[in-house]
Amino acid sequence: MKRITYVGTAVLVDDDFGALLLEYAAALARDGTSETIAFRGVNEHDLREHEVSFIVGPASEIVVEQLPEDTPAVDPDNADMIGHMKERIAALEGRRSPGRHSITPEPSSDPSPLVDGLDI
């Protein structure tokens, strides 16, 4: 089971959903788009299942944590959303040019820019 934390709210999901959500968010970020998703999650305090909705995109700050094997919650059924995310990832990746795509900072010899009048 995994815990997804987003905008100060935490919800529990199965391992596959948690991993795929991060992949989906990365694909949307690479494409520069956002989408609203709705899925089933488990409240970690009362272990009740409920619907969760949020926007996933380039500025999403999603944390997915692995929980201990003995976490006393039932995996929510998100088969439809998992299928949707896989389709969207494939479609988004299909629009990208072939080759390796990664984001790595490159050292700069330029002086620091001025921000709000402060030289940083």
N, C-alpha and C positions, 0 to 999 in steps of 0.2 A: 504494500500500500504506500502511496505517496501523498504528501501534503503540498498543496498548491497555495502559495501566499501571493495575493494580488491586492494592492491598495489597502493593506492592513487587514484584510480578511483572509482567513484560512479555510480550506475545504479539503476533504480527503477523497482520493480517487484511486483507481487501480494503477499498477505500475505502467502498463502499456499506454494508458491515456496520458499520464504525467509526462512520459518521455516524448510522446508524439506531440503534445501541446508545445513543448519547447521547439521542436523541429518546425512545426507550423508557424510559430511566432517568428522564427528566424527566416523562413521562406517569405512571409509577408514583409518583414523588415527589408530583406534584399530587394523586394519588388517596390518598396516604398508605399505600400497600401495597408489599410486596416480593415478588419472585419469584426462584426459582433458575433459571438458564439454563445450558445446556451447548452448546458450539459447538466447531468445529474452528479451531485456531490454529497458527501456525508459531513455533517457538522461534527467537528471533533469534540465538542463538549457534551452533546446529548446523543451522538451517534445516529441521528435521524437523517434520512435522505431528503434532499430538496433540490429544486432547480436553481442553477447559478448562471448568471449572464454577465459577460464583460466584453470589452473591446480588446482585440489583439492586434498589434501593429508595431511599427518602428520604435515607438517610445514606450512599449510595454515593459514593465518591471515585474516580471513573473519569477518567482522562486519555486522550484520543485525539489522537495526533500524526501529522501527515502526514510520510511518509518520502520520500526522493528517488526519482525515477522509476526509477533504475537499481538499486534494492534487489533483490538476487539471490534472490528467493523466489517461489514459486508461490502464487497466491491459493487458500486453502482453500475447499472447497465448503460453504457454509452456507446454501444455498437454503431448506432446511426451517426453520431458525431465523429467517431473514429473513422468511419468510412468517408464522411465528408472531408475531414482534415487530410486524409491520404489523397483523395481526388484533387483537392486544392493544391497540395504540395506538388503533386505531379504536374498539374497545369501551370503553376507558377514556375517550376523548374524548367518546364518545356519552353517557356518564353525566354529563358536566359541563353546567352551565347555559350557554346561549349567551352570547357576548360575549367581550371581550378579557380574557385572564387573563395577568397578568405580576406578577412580584414585584419591587417597588421599595421601598427603604427610605424612610420618611417622617421628616423631621426631628422631633425631640421636644423640647419645652420642659421636660419633666420632669427633675428631677435624676437623676443616675446612681444605680442601685439598689445596695444593699449586697450584696456577694458575699463570703461567708465572713468577715464582719465588717470587710471593707475597703471604704472608700468609693472607687469607681473612676469 
